[in-house]
C-alpha cells in the first residue's frame, strides 16, 4: 500500500518545533489541522516545493488524513532531494494521541 522505504514516525513522537506539511484537500484542512502547519494539497506539491517548511533539523513531517497521501508525498519528496518523514496514521492518529489541532471554521477542529 505505501511506497517502499518511506521514513515514518508515530504522531506522538513528532517534535513540538517540527515543520509540518499537510497534503490534504482544502475542506479537510479547514475542518482541522496542526497549528503552524503549511497546507499544500498533494496534487499541487510538485509545483509548490518552494513553499515547503523546513524544521530546525532540516526535516519536514508530512501528514494527511490517514497516512496514504502523506506516504506518497514523502516518497516523491525523498526522490527529489528533500528530507521528509511520514506521520503514521495521519490526522486521525494525531487526534487520537491528543495532539493539538485548530480549525478555520470557528468550530471545534475535526478530522475529515
Short mmCIF file of the C-alpha atoms (twelve columns), coordinates in Angstrom:
data_MODEL
# 
_entry.id   MODEL 
# 
loop_
_atom_site.group_PDB 
_atom_site.id 
_atom_site.type_symbol 
_atom_site.label_atom_id 
_atom_site.label_alt_id 
_atom_site.label_comp_id 
_atom_site.label_asym_id 
_atom_site.label_seq_id 
_atom_site.Cartn_x 
_atom_site.Cartn_y 
_atom_site.Cartn_z 
_atom_site.pdbx_PDB_model_num 
ATOM 1   C CA . UNK A 1   0.000   0.000  0.000  1 
ATOM 2   C CA . UNK A 2   2.685   2.521  0.977  1 
ATOM 3   C CA . UNK A 3   5.693   3.235  -1.197 1 
ATOM 4   C CA . UNK A 4   8.757   1.215  -0.132 1 
ATOM 5   C CA . UNK A 5   11.183  2.594  2.429  1 
ATOM 6   C CA . UNK A 6   9.223   5.659  3.457  1 
ATOM 7   C CA . UNK A 7   10.584  7.090  6.709  1 
ATOM 8   C CA . UNK A 8   7.737   7.266  9.212  1 
ATOM 9   C CA . UNK A 9   7.110   8.389  12.768 1 
ATOM 10  C CA . UNK A 10  4.330   7.949  15.299 1 
ATOM 11  C CA . UNK A 11  2.414   11.239 15.786 1 
ATOM 12  C CA . UNK A 12  3.256   11.221 19.493 1 
ATOM 13  C CA . UNK A 13  6.957   11.387 18.549 1 
ATOM 14  C CA . UNK A 14  6.753   14.425 16.249 1 
ATOM 15  C CA . UNK A 15  8.819   17.186 17.927 1 
ATOM 16  C CA . UNK A 16  6.934   20.309 19.038 1 
ATOM 17  C CA . UNK A 17  9.157   22.501 16.839 1 
ATOM 18  C CA . UNK A 18  8.769   20.272 13.764 1 
ATOM 19  C CA . UNK A 19  7.959   21.691 10.347 1 
ATOM 20  C CA . UNK A 20  4.697   20.068 9.255  1 
ATOM 21  C CA . UNK A 21  3.303   19.838 5.738  1 
ATOM 22  C CA . UNK A 22  -0.388  18.947 5.386  1 
ATOM 23  C CA . UNK A 23  -1.187  17.477 1.950  1 
ATOM 24  C CA . UNK A 24  -4.975  17.128 2.372  1 
ATOM 25  C CA . UNK A 25  -7.656  18.913 0.381  1 
ATOM 26  C CA . UNK A 26  -8.861  22.404 1.403  1 
ATOM 27  C CA . UNK A 27  -12.097 21.220 3.078  1 
ATOM 28  C CA . UNK A 28  -10.133 18.734 5.201  1 
ATOM 29  C CA . UNK A 29  -7.629  21.448 6.180  1 
ATOM 30  C CA . UNK A 30  -10.385 23.902 7.145  1 
ATOM 31  C CA . UNK A 31  -12.110 21.337 9.400  1 
ATOM 32  C CA . UNK A 32  -8.970  20.704 11.463 1 
ATOM 33  C CA . UNK A 33  -5.195  20.816 11.157 1 
ATOM 34  C CA . UNK A 34  -1.981  21.135 13.115 1 
ATOM 35  C CA . UNK A 35  -1.426  24.732 14.209 1 
ATOM 36  C CA . UNK A 36  1.516   26.184 12.271 1 
ATOM 37  C CA . UNK A 37  1.441   23.534 9.530  1 
ATOM 38  C CA . UNK A 38  1.845   24.523 5.886  1 
ATOM 39  C CA . UNK A 39  -1.004  23.434 3.607  1 
ATOM 40  C CA . UNK A 40  -0.147  22.216 0.107  1 
ATOM 41  C CA . UNK A 41  -2.596  19.678 -1.368 1 
ATOM 42  C CA . UNK A 42  -0.833  16.585 -2.707 1 
ATOM 43  C CA . UNK A 43  -1.628  17.293 -6.362 1 
ATOM 44  C CA . UNK A 44  -0.108  20.790 -6.062 1 
ATOM 45  C CA . UNK A 45  3.100   19.654 -4.351 1 
ATOM 46  C CA . UNK A 46  5.384   19.399 -7.427 1 
ATOM 47  C CA . UNK A 47  4.602   23.000 -8.403 1 
ATOM 48  C CA . UNK A 48  4.909   24.388 -4.875 1 
ATOM 49  C CA . UNK A 49  8.099   22.877 -3.402 1 
ATOM 50  C CA . UNK A 50  9.427   26.402 -2.831 1 
ATOM 51  C CA . UNK A 51  6.786   26.775 -0.110 1 
ATOM 52  C CA . UNK A 52  7.881   23.715 1.871  1 
ATOM 53  C CA . UNK A 53  8.581   24.364 5.526  1 
ATOM 54  C CA . UNK A 54  11.912  23.244 6.929  1 
ATOM 55  C CA . UNK A 55  12.340  22.389 10.579 1 
ATOM 56  C CA . UNK A 56  15.389  23.058 12.714 1 
ATOM 57  C CA . UNK A 57  16.710  19.592 11.845 1 
ATOM 58  C CA . UNK A 58  16.101  20.129 8.114  1 
ATOM 59  C CA . UNK A 59  13.207  17.671 8.066  1 
ATOM 60  C CA . UNK A 60  9.599   18.192 7.108  1 
ATOM 61  C CA . UNK A 61  6.934   15.966 8.656  1 
ATOM 62  C CA . UNK A 62  4.155   15.200 6.159  1 
ATOM 63  C CA . UNK A 63  0.589   14.477 7.260  1 
ATOM 64  C CA . UNK A 64  -2.766  13.694 5.655  1 
ATOM 65  C CA . UNK A 65  -5.959  12.092 6.967  1 
ATOM 66  C CA . UNK A 66  -4.768  8.519  7.449  1 
ATOM 67  C CA . UNK A 67  -1.202  8.300  6.117  1 
ATOM 68  C CA . UNK A 68  -1.606  7.214  2.483  1 
ATOM 69  C CA . UNK A 69  -1.287  10.531 0.658  1 
ATOM 70  C CA . UNK A 70  1.457   11.678 3.001  1 
ATOM 71  C CA . UNK A 71  3.416   8.457  2.343  1 
ATOM 72  C CA . UNK A 72  3.214   9.126  -1.396 1 
ATOM 73  C CA . UNK A 73  4.319   12.723 -0.800 1 
ATOM 74  C CA . UNK A 74  7.266   11.587 1.351  1 
ATOM 75  C CA . UNK A 75  8.355   9.090  -1.318 1 
ATOM 76  C CA . UNK A 76  8.211   11.786 -4.007 1 
ATOM 77  C CA . UNK A 77  9.960   14.366 -1.821 1 
ATOM 78  C CA . UNK A 78  12.712  11.888 -0.961 1 
ATOM 79  C CA . UNK A 79  13.291  11.147 -4.652 1 
ATOM 80  C CA . UNK A 80  13.639  14.890 -5.213 1 
ATOM 81  C CA . UNK A 81  16.215  15.569 -2.522 1 
ATOM 82  C CA . UNK A 82  14.028  16.603 0.414  1 
ATOM 83  C CA . UNK A 83  14.329  15.189 3.940  1 
ATOM 84  C CA . UNK A 84  10.712  14.199 4.618  1 
ATOM 85  C CA . UNK A 85  9.065   11.906 7.177  1 
ATOM 86  C CA . UNK A 86  5.558   10.447 7.072  1 
ATOM 87  C CA . UNK A 87  3.339   10.898 10.142 1 
ATOM 88  C CA . UNK A 88  1.915   7.380  10.666 1 
ATOM 89  C CA . UNK A 89  -1.866  7.274  10.798 1 
ATOM 90  C CA . UNK A 90  -2.227  10.908 9.742  1 
ATOM 91  C CA . UNK A 91  -4.545  13.396 11.400 1 
ATOM 92  C CA . UNK A 92  -6.731  10.597 12.762 1 
ATOM 93  C CA . UNK A 93  -3.798  9.248  14.764 1 
ATOM 94  C CA . UNK A 94  -2.657  12.796 15.639 1 
ATOM 95  C CA . UNK A 95  -6.057  13.483 17.211 1 
ATOM 96  C CA . UNK A 96  -6.198  10.037 18.862 1 
ATOM 97  C CA . UNK A 97  -2.959  10.642 20.783 1 
ATOM 98  C CA . UNK A 98  -4.244  14.028 21.976 1 
ATOM 99  C CA . UNK A 99  -2.070  16.334 19.889 1 
ATOM 100 C CA . UNK A 100 -3.438  19.853 19.488 1 
ATOM 101 C CA . UNK A 101 -5.434  20.898 16.429 1 
ATOM 102 C CA . UNK A 102 -7.083  24.093 15.170 1 
ATOM 103 C CA . UNK A 103 -9.782  24.777 12.569 1 
ATOM 104 C CA . UNK A 104 -10.605 27.524 10.109 1 
ATOM 105 C CA . UNK A 105 -14.367 27.160 10.625 1 
ATOM 106 C CA . UNK A 106 -14.811 28.683 14.085 1 
ATOM 107 C CA . UNK A 107 -15.960 25.267 15.309 1 
ATOM 108 C CA . UNK A 108 -14.060 22.617 17.244 1 
ATOM 109 C CA . UNK A 109 -11.430 21.021 14.994 1 
ATOM 110 C CA . UNK A 110 -12.306 17.669 13.460 1 
ATOM 111 C CA . UNK A 111 -10.590 15.276 11.090 1 
ATOM 112 C CA . UNK A 112 -12.252 14.944 7.685  1 
# 
